[in-house]
Amino acid sequence: MRPLPAIAAALLVSACAAKVPAPVPPKPSEQPFEEKASWILRLEDQRALRDPAQGPPPAPPAPVRGQKPAAAAAPLPPPPPDLVRLLGDTQARIRRRAALAIGRVGLVEGVVPLTKVLGDPDPEVRQMAAFALGLIGDSSARDALIGALGDPSPLVQGSAAEALGLIGDRAAANAVGQMASAIVQSGAVSQAPGNEGDAVRDTPVGALRLAIFALVRLNAYDQLAAAVLDGAQPRVRWWPVAFALQRLEDPRALPALLTLAKDPHPYTRAFAVKGLGAIKDRAAVPVLTPLVDGPDRTVAVEAIRALGRIGDPIGAAPLLKLIAATKADPTLRLEAVTAIGGIKADGVIDLLLDIVGDPSPPVRAAAIRSLAQLDAENFVTVLSGLDPDPQWSVRSALATVLGTLPPDVGLPRLEAMREDADERVIPAVLASLAALKAPGAVELLGARLQTGDPTVRAAAATALARLKPPSGAAQLAEAYKTGLKDTTYVARGAALAALVEFGAAAATPTLTEALADNDWAIRVRAAALLKQLDPASDAGLKIRPAPTGRPESTYEVSRLLTPPVSTHVFIDTDRGTIQIELAVVDAPLTVETFVTLARKGFYNGLTFHRVVPNFVIQGGDPRGDGEGGPGFTIRDELSQQPYLRGIVGIALDWKDTGGSQFFITHSPQPHLDGRYTVVGRVISGMEVVDQIQPSDVMRRVRVWDGVQ
């Protein structure tokens, strides 16, 4: 073969070089479900949409002339965790879970990507995106959610309505009302659904229920009435309708509530009776009085309260009879003592004077409140015959009452209570001294801002804001710093809220400092207060990521990602045992906290410090006054689980302030939906829950997780 000319050889080399195939572009590695689930759990807990940017991946090496490229390049490292990116994951369950996490994170930045997901092919993903938009709560999502009301899936329709209610933009009321009306007129709910309709979301009944609750949150009586009433009467006799009508407290609902108060379903009757009390129309009294001693205690409780709110003297007789019956149901008797304070009738004051020394501390406290309410002028005579009560809760109730009386009546007794031996009484004393503008109150409050009890310091801060002395802002700023040593947020949170009362100039420096507080609950509080002072504030971005106090490995624990069993807890009381199935899927970190505390014996010996019949029982506070906790806070894990009878939730002061306190519902409480973490449900022992009285003790809390 003849040699090629030099120029031809050069062209050939050049051509060969040009034809060298480019390296195979590396592909991102596909992470297993568990790894992506752990990302979601961690970012959600940190209240962040993504990990900090790690820069672009390294570029592949340039090909070397004449060198054969590798057959396949190594895969790129996985991209950093990013909730928004996971909305496009190939697995619907990851997309759905990422959408919920974005809602829980709560940043407005999540609105646009979530609205795009409203077009996802999977209805479960679409409905979760709608719910998540409700959790974010920004009105910029309103129009997209109104569009989702027309989704072909009732599951999506209901979640879109629920989200619009959570956002609270009243401009959405007509659209939600039209959706509800269309479902009713379709005949899908021709009669009241059974109990199975209380929790479903994927049927027209479920969508209607969520739309009704949304109209309540939108304060939209006209739209609600157009959907569920036929003239003045209910189209459907169903407890959600009664709940909605009582919650809105519109006098036009009186005829419908009178009808629903005779319904055979106890929830429907109870909500209707509660609504009659809210409207305060005396026409309801003949309907209410027979219910006081009726067979259903839930309805009886609401009838007693309603008679007290209406205040008609005719309503006094059944309450007086109940109070005088010392062997009556203690729950109903206590309710009657409380309600009777709203009724001026013969014999009421005399009977209250007889029971002001009752063996039951809650009854004594209620009698004191009712006496002061009925006859403030002569209450001083009652006080003169009262020795200091041995129970702190009664003394606290008395201190609160004293703050409602004329200064010449209330102040002398309050002065004697300033140094009560039980610190749990002092917050009520300080609040009342401030209410009456007691001489020397400013100096006393300033001293109490430095005391050892955080709850007392919190009360002093709130009271100081009421008086607004010139030195108050500086004292409160110092009180915030004093609270940095606390394991609880209550004193620092109160100091920040009180500072706002002194204006932006005084409050902003300390609020800005609090954006870096070690407790996420305080960061949330500070950011909200700064937003209150300046709607353009970007403080909500500056507080992230949330400090969690958890090692990163926590989020990789398999029992949190793919729980093998439904963990149960057993609360042993003197009245019996309450068995709870924990929400290991919907609230894994909350469940983990609850179980950890229980296994340490934290709950053993604590009381149910709060009992509100037909609402909740609440416990888990080591102080016993509703102000205590475990020394840390946890993030809310809000879900779509509704608050029906027997649901266990986590108590809050404001969002993300959960700890050890929990409550159990006596009956449906839809106004709690999407606001409080559901940590479980009672599966055995609701009869025990119904019997619990204030100060009943949790003797022991046991955990079963399939192993121990």
Number of C-alpha atoms within 10 A of each C-alpha: 3 4 7 10 8 9 9 11 12 12 11 13 14 12 11 12 15 11 9 15 11 12 16 13 13 14 12 12 12 12 11 8 14 17 15 22 20 21 23 28 22 24 24 26 23 19 25 23 26 20 16 11 10 8 8 7 10 8 9 13 7 9 15 10 13 10 9 12 16 12 8 10 13 14 12 15 13 12 17 14 20 19 28 20 15 20 25 16 15 9 11 18 16 21 26 25 21 33 30 29 29 31 29 25 26 23 19 18 12 20 24 14 16 27 22 13 21 23 14 19 10 14 20 17 25 29 30 29 36 32 29 32 37 29 26 22 23 18 19 15 22 23 13 18 29 21 13 23 26 14 19 10 18 22 22 29 33 33 31 36 34 31 30 36 26 23 23 22 18 16 13 22 27 16 19 31 25 17 22 29 20 15 18 19 13 10 10 14 16 12 11 16 16 9 8 8 14 17 16 17 21 18 17 24 23 21 26 29 26 27 33 30 24 31 29 24 22 23 20 20 21 14 22 28 25 15 25 24 18 12 11 15 18 20 21 20 23 22 24 22 27 27 27 27 28 25 20 20 19 15 16 14 23 23 16 23 30 20 17 26 28 15 17 10 15 17 22 23 29 29 27 33 32 28 28 35 26 19 21 20 16 16 13 21 21 11 16 23 21 12 20 24 18 12 9 13 20 22 25 24 25 27 33 31 24 27 32 26 21 22 23 18 17 15 25 26 15 17 26 18 14 23 23 15 12 11 9 13 13 17 19 23 23 21 24 28 31 23 24 32 26 22 22 19 17 11 11 21 18 10 16 25 15 11 18 19 16 15 9 14 20 20 25 26 25 24 28 27 21 23 26 22 19 18 13 19 12 12 18 18 11 14 17 9 8 11 7 12 15 9 15 19 19 21 25 23 19 27 26 23 22 29 23 16 20 12 17 10 19 24 21 12 17 22 12 10 20 18 12 14 10 12 15 21 25 25 23 25 31 29 22 24 28 22 19 19 17 18 11 10 19 21 12 16 25 19 13 22 28 17 14 13 14 24 24 25 30 27 23 35 32 25 25 30 21 17 15 15 13 9 11 23 26 12 20 29 20 15 24 25 16 18 22 16 10 15 14 23 26 22 26 30 22 25 31 28 21 25 29 20 17 18 12 16 11 17 25 19 11 19 28 17 13 25 23 17 20 15 22 27 25 27 26 23 25 29 22 18 22 23 15 13 16 13 10 9 15 12 20 19 14 13 21 18 19 21 17 18 11 10 9 12 9 13 23 18 13 12 14 21 20 14 14 12 13 15 20 21 21 19 20 18 20 11 16 15 21 20 20 25 19 27 21 23 15 18 19 21 22 25 20 17 15 22 22 13 18 20 14 10 13 19 24 21 16 19 23 24 20 20 21 15 21 21 16 22 23 24 26 27 23 20 13 18 17 17 15 18 20 16 11 17 23 20 23 24 25 21 22 19 17 18 26 19 18 23 25 26 23 23 21 17 11 13 16 20 25 25 24 25 22 22 22 27 25 22 19 22 17 19 17 14 20 22 19 22 29 30 29 26 21 21 13 15 17 20 13 15 22 20 15 22 20 17 16 19 21 21 15 17 23 17 19 14 14 10 7 6
